[in-house]
Amino acid sequence: MSIKLFELLLYASLYTVTISVVSILIGFAIAILLSGMLLSKKRSLVAPARIFISFFRGVPLLVQLLLIYNMLPAIGLNVPSIIAAIVGLSLCTAAYQAENMRGGFASVPLGLIESAEMVGLTPGQIFRRIKAPIALRLTFPALVNEAILILKASSLVSVVGVIELTRMAQDLAGSTFLPLQIFAAAGLIYLVINWIVALAGDLIERFLPGVPR
């Protein structure tokens, strides 16, 4: 396989990384909201969150992507396919991250919260200074794992016309008749990207605050 073909794969991998990172960050923001709704005492908040999570965890991602890709134009939103891909991945990862974060928030020691209330901290301050840091520390390994899963799952966005790493590999394999070399190179690129994510996760985890006992 020529250097030129490998460069094309590397260029396409930038789309893979960009789509994945943006989707993970948006999904994380949605997950925080969903986990708060799940822990709420109001059924009017819990029920919609559970329905959302059940749908996006129960329906295959491929179906979700095709549904969103075809639904957006139907409601008058003619957006590029890359936007539809990001929306689909973001909503999917949000459902999984929400369950992780719910477990993290539920594991925050009650004594810490009560102590914070006794010294006069507001609910917002308690969330920012106590709940969020501890929940993040408890769920961080699961969040890194979810990031890796989304990076691999991003290969499915090719079905909505996004030229990312997998789609580029398919096109090159068809035009060069070198499927073994092309897909082996694509697999190597995925492996390196995910190895970097895992390594970065390990390094970041070392600097996160510990969980009080």
N, C-alpha and C positions, 0 to 999 in steps of 0.2 A: 504494500500500500504506500502511495506517495505521500510526501510531506504536505502537499496541497490538500489532499483529502483529509488528512488528520487536522489541518488547520480549520477546514470547514466544520468538522465535528467540534472542535474547540470553540469556534464562534457560536455554533448552535447551543453549546452547553451554557453560554452566557445567558441565553433566554431561559434555559432550565433553571439556573440559579436565581435569576431575577424574579421569575414567576413564583418560584418556591419561597424565597425570602419574603416577598411582598405578601403572599398568601398566608404564611405563617404568622407574620406580624399582625395582619388584619384579623386573622383567626384568633390570635391571642387576646386582642382587644374585645372581640365578641365573646370569647370564652369567659373573660372576667365578668362580663354582664350576665351571661347565662348562669355561671356558678353562683352569683349573688341572688339570682331569681330562684335557683334551686334550693338555696338555704333560707329563703324567705318564709315567713309564717303565713303569707297570703296565698291562697290557692289560685287566685287570679294571676299570680306571677309564676308559680310553680308549674301549673298545667301547660302553659305555652312553651316553657323551657323544655319540659319533658317531651312534648310533641316534636319540637324542633330537633332535639337530640336523637329521639327514636327514629325520625325520618332519615336524618343524614348519617346515622350509624347503621341503619337497616337497609338502605337502598345502595346498590353498588355505585361507586364513584363514576364509572363510565356512563351509567344511566343518568346520574345527576348532571354531568357535564352536557350531555346531549339535551336534557330537559331544559337546562338554563340557557343553553345556546339557542334553542328554538323558541323559548318563552320570551326572552328579552325583546326580540323584534315584534312579537305578537302584542306586547303591551306598549309598543311605540319607542322602545329604546334600541336604536340601531348603533351598536357599539362594536369596536373591533373584536375579533375573535379572542385576542389575548386578554381583553377585559372580561369576557365571558368565562375564560379559563380561570382567571384569578378569582372571580366571584365563586365559581364552583369549588375550587380548592379551599378557599377561605372558609366557606360555610361548612364544608366537610371536616376540615381540621378543627374548626371551632367546636363542633359537637364532641370530638374526642378530648380536646384540651379542657373543655368545660367540666367533664367528669373528673379529669385529673385535678383540676383546680378545686373542685368541690371537696374532694377528699383532703386536699391540702388545707383548705380553710377550716374544715370540720375537725382537723387534727391539732389546730392551734390550742395550746393549753388554756383552759378556762380561767385558771388562776391569774394568768398574765392579763387577760382582758379585765377581770374584776379589779386587779391592782391598778390598771390604767384608769379605770373609771373612778376609783377612789381618789386618785391624785388629780382628777379634774380634766383628763383628756377628753376631747370631743370624739364622737363616732368617726369623723373623718380622720382625725389624728391617730386614733387607734388602728384604723384600717391601713393608713400609710406607714406607720412606724412599727406596728406589731403584726397584724394579720397578714398583710401582703408580703413582707420579707420572709416570714416563717413559712407561709404557704408556698412561696416561690422556691425556697430551699428544699422543702419536702418533695415538691413535684418536679424539680429541675431535671433529674435523670429521665423521667417520663416525657418531659417536654422536648428534650434532645432527641429521644427515640422517635417522637412524633415528627420532628423536623426531618429526620432521615427517611421516615416512611413517606412523607410528602414529597421529598426530593425524588424518590423512586416512583411514586404515584404520578408525578408530573408528566411521566411518559405518556399518560393517557390523554393529555390535552391535544395530542396530535389529531385526535378524531374530530376536533372542531377547527382544524386548519392552522394550528400554531406550529411553526417550524422550529421545534426544539430539538434536543439531541436525538431522541428516538426517531422522530420524523425525518430528520436529516440523514440518519443512518439508513433508514428504509429507502429513501430516495437515492442515496449514493450506491447502496447495494444493488438496486435495480438497474442503475445506469452503468455501473462498472463491472457487474457480474463477479463481485468479490465479497459475497455476503459474509463469509467466515471472518475475513480480515476486518471488514467494516464493523461488524457487530462486536467482535473481540475488542476493537479499539474503543467503541462506545461503552462497552462494559467496563473497561479499564478507567475511562474518564469518570463514570458514575462511582466506581470504587474509590478513586482518589478524592472526589468531592465529598463523599460520605465519610471517608477517613478524616478529612480536614474538619468536618462538622463535629465528629465524635471527639477529636483531639481538642478542638476549641471548647467543646462542652466540658471536658474534663478539666481544662485549665480554668475556665470561669467558675466551675463548681468549687474549686479550692479557695476562691476569694469570697464565696457567699458566706454570710453569717451562719453559725451553728444554730441548732434548735435547742432552746432552753429545756431543761428537764424539770 
